[in-house]
């Protein structure tokens, strides 16, 4: 591997990592356009039939609508592994989601642990999410 190849690999890994982090930021800030920016137009999101399966860009509005009525929510990413193959890539990231919700007069806290299993592609020089599968 040449120095140029190694540098490109590092840049690709950083670009994908940034997109994973941008997703979390978008949900925590309820910033739908920011979240949609990580997806390619034909991206698909599979959060399980119990939650959401459908177009990737549309999942952002769905999730942000769910979070809008919560007093607090936070998404944390860890243990991200990225496999590069030219203009295609796969990644797996552990996610911990902390949610505070009102249940009548009570404030409740729920923590969700899972993994984002993602398929990425670089199109016209831009990395974007092609498919995300959320696994609890």
C-alpha positions as CSV (number, residue, x, y, z in Angstrom):
1,X,0.0,0.0,0.0
2,X,1.4,3.4,-1.0
3,X,1.3,6.4,1.3
4,X,-1.3,7.9,-1.0
5,X,-3.5,4.8,-0.7
6,X,-3.1,4.8,3.1
7,X,-4.0,8.5,3.2
8,X,-7.1,7.8,1.1
9,X,-8.1,5.0,3.3
10,X,-7.8,7.2,6.4
11,X,-9.8,9.9,4.8
12,X,-12.6,7.5,3.8
13,X,-12.8,6.0,7.3
14,X,-12.9,9.5,8.8
15,X,-15.6,10.6,6.3
16,X,-17.8,7.6,7.2
17,X,-17.2,8.1,10.9
18,X,-18.2,11.7,10.6
19,X,-21.5,10.7,8.9
20,X,-22.3,8.2,11.7
21,X,-21.7,11.0,14.3
22,X,-23.7,13.5,12.2
23,X,-26.7,11.1,12.4
24,X,-26.6,11.1,16.2
25,X,-26.2,14.9,16.3
26,X,-29.2,15.3,13.9
27,X,-31.5,13.2,16.0
28,X,-30.4,14.8,19.3
29,X,-30.9,18.3,17.8
30,X,-34.1,17.3,16.0
31,X,-32.3,18.5,12.8
32,X,-34.1,16.6,10.0
33,X,-32.2,18.1,7.1
34,X,-28.8,17.3,8.7
35,X,-29.9,13.7,9.2
36,X,-31.2,13.4,5.7
37,X,-27.8,14.6,4.4
38,X,-26.1,11.4,5.4
39,X,-28.3,9.2,3.1
40,X,-28.2,8.6,-0.6
41,X,-31.6,9.3,-2.2
42,X,-32.2,5.5,-2.6
43,X,-31.1,4.7,1.0
44,X,-33.2,2.2,3.0
45,X,-33.6,2.1,6.8
46,X,-34.6,-1.1,8.7
47,X,-35.2,-0.4,12.4
48,X,-37.3,-3.5,12.6
49,X,-41.0,-4.0,11.6
50,X,-42.0,-2.9,15.1
51,X,-40.5,0.6,14.5
52,X,-39.7,1.6,11.0
53,X,-38.8,0.1,7.6
54,X,-38.6,2.3,4.6
55,X,-36.8,5.1,2.8
56,X,-33.7,6.3,4.7
57,X,-34.3,10.0,4.3
58,X,-37.9,9.6,5.7
59,X,-36.7,7.8,8.8
60,X,-35.2,11.1,10.0
61,X,-38.6,12.8,10.2
62,X,-40.2,9.7,11.8
63,X,-37.5,9.5,14.5
64,X,-37.4,13.3,15.2
65,X,-41.2,13.3,15.5
66,X,-40.9,10.5,18.1
67,X,-38.2,12.4,20.0
68,X,-39.9,15.9,19.8
69,X,-42.1,15.2,22.9
70,X,-39.3,13.9,25.0
71,X,-37.6,16.2,27.6
72,X,-34.2,14.7,26.7
73,X,-32.5,12.2,24.4
74,X,-28.9,11.3,23.7
75,X,-27.3,8.9,21.2
76,X,-23.8,7.7,21.9
77,X,-21.7,5.7,19.4
78,X,-18.8,3.3,20.3
79,X,-16.8,0.5,18.8
80,X,-17.2,1.5,15.2
81,X,-15.5,-0.8,12.7
82,X,-15.4,0.1,9.0
83,X,-14.5,-2.2,6.1
84,X,-13.6,-0.5,2.9
85,X,-13.8,-1.9,-0.6
86,X,-13.2,0.8,-3.1
87,X,-16.3,2.9,-3.4
88,X,-18.3,0.6,-1.1
89,X,-18.0,0.2,2.6
90,X,-19.6,-1.5,5.5
91,X,-19.6,-0.4,9.1
92,X,-20.9,-1.6,12.5
93,X,-21.3,0.7,15.4
94,X,-22.6,0.1,18.9
95,X,-25.2,2.7,20.0
96,X,-26.5,3.6,23.4
97,X,-29.7,5.7,23.4
98,X,-30.8,7.4,26.6
99,X,-34.4,8.7,26.5
100,X,-36.4,10.6,29.1
101,X,-40.1,10.5,28.6
102,X,-43.1,11.8,30.5
103,X,-45.5,9.1,31.6
104,X,-48.4,11.2,33.0
105,X,-46.9,13.0,35.9
106,X,-43.8,10.8,36.1
107,X,-40.5,11.3,34.3
108,X,-39.3,8.0,33.0
109,X,-35.9,7.0,31.7
110,X,-35.2,4.3,29.1
111,X,-31.9,3.1,27.7
112,X,-31.7,1.3,24.4
113,X,-28.6,-0.6,23.4
114,X,-28.1,-1.8,19.8
115,X,-25.9,-1.8,16.7
116,X,-26.1,0.1,13.5
117,X,-25.1,-2.2,10.7
118,X,-24.5,0.1,7.7
119,X,-23.8,-0.2,4.0
120,X,-22.1,2.9,2.4
121,X,-21.2,3.9,-1.1
122,X,-19.2,6.8,-2.5
123,X,-21.0,8.4,-5.4
124,X,-19.7,11.5,-7.2
125,X,-17.0,11.8,-4.6
126,X,-19.5,11.7,-1.6
127,X,-20.0,8.9,0.9
128,X,-23.6,8.3,1.8
129,X,-25.7,5.7,3.6
130,X,-27.3,3.1,1.3
131,X,-28.8,0.8,4.0
132,X,-28.9,0.9,7.8
133,X,-30.1,-2.1,9.8
134,X,-30.7,-1.5,13.6
135,X,-30.2,-4.6,15.7
136,X,-31.1,-4.6,19.4
